[in-house]
Amino acid sequence: MARLPVLKIGDTVLRAVSKPVPVSAIKTDRMKILINDMVETMKKEKGVGIAAPQVGVNERVIIVDVDGDVDAYINPKIFSRSETLVESEEGCLTASPSVFP
């Protein structure tokens, strides 16, 4: 596993539309390595989530840590949302310290 560089706000890769991952690519060694590297990067950056574009890969892959339970999602879609609002602190790994002190 390797820690990947995290892009910062302003990088054009972060504004590009991510490509869906073909079904044939989901179980490949490349995808397993990407997911493992993203998990390691997220943990070392003390994040609770990271998306592939944040590490320079424009594919629809995200890692989410909910109370220590880490999951990878490939080609995620949001089908519904709660109307309940939860107040919390922003923790975006792509934000530079000067943007969110």
Secondary structure, DSSP 8 states (H G I E B T S, - for coil): --------TT-GGGGS--B---GGGTTSHHHHHHHHHHHHHHHHTT-SEEEGGGGT--BSEEEEEETTEEEEEES-------S---------TTS-TTT--
